[in-house]
Amino acid sequence: MGKGAGLMSDALKWELAKELGVDHIVATEGWGGVPSRQCGLLVRKAIEVAERSMAGE
């Protein structure tokens, strides 16, 4: 898997970005414009979603 090939769908990334209020940054500057603190929060949320998903299996 090369760089940029992600495990999360774009829809999930956007949903999390909207939840954390950084979707406007992504829309104007791309994912690279999101400050590192918010990136960490996005990762934490993604892990929570994955854990809930795995627990439901």
C-alpha positions in Angstrom: 0.0 0.0 0.0 1.5 3.3 -1.1 1.5 6.6 0.6 -2.0 8.2 0.5 -3.7 4.8 0.2 -5.9 4.9 3.3 -8.0 2.5 5.2 -10.8 5.0 5.9 -13.3 6.0 3.4 -13.4 9.6 2.2 -17.0 9.8 3.5 -15.8 8.8 7.1 -13.0 11.3 6.9 -15.4 14.1 6.0 -17.9 13.1 8.7 -15.2 13.2 11.3 -13.9 16.6 10.0 -17.4 18.0 10.2 -17.8 16.7 13.7 -14.6 18.4 14.8 -15.3 21.6 12.9 -12.3 21.4 10.6 -14.2 20.6 7.4 -13.9 24.2 6.2 -10.1 23.9 6.5 -10.1 20.7 4.5 -12.3 22.3 1.8 -10.0 25.3 1.3 -6.5 24.0 2.1 -6.8 20.2 1.9 -6.0 17.7 4.6 -2.4 19.1 4.9 -3.9 22.4 6.2 -5.4 20.8 9.3 -3.4 21.7 12.4 -1.6 18.8 14.1 -3.8 19.0 17.3 -7.0 18.5 15.2 -5.3 15.7 13.2 -4.7 14.0 16.5 -8.3 14.4 17.4 -9.4 13.1 14.0 -7.3 10.0 14.6 -8.7 9.5 18.1 -12.2 9.7 16.7 -11.4 7.3 13.9 -10.0 4.8 16.4 -13.2 5.1 18.5 -15.3 4.4 15.4 -13.2 1.4 14.5 -13.4 0.0 18.0 -17.2 0.4 18.0 -17.3 -1.3 14.7 -15.2 -4.2 15.8 -17.2 -4.7 19.0 -20.3 -5.0 17.0 -19.0 -7.8 14.9 
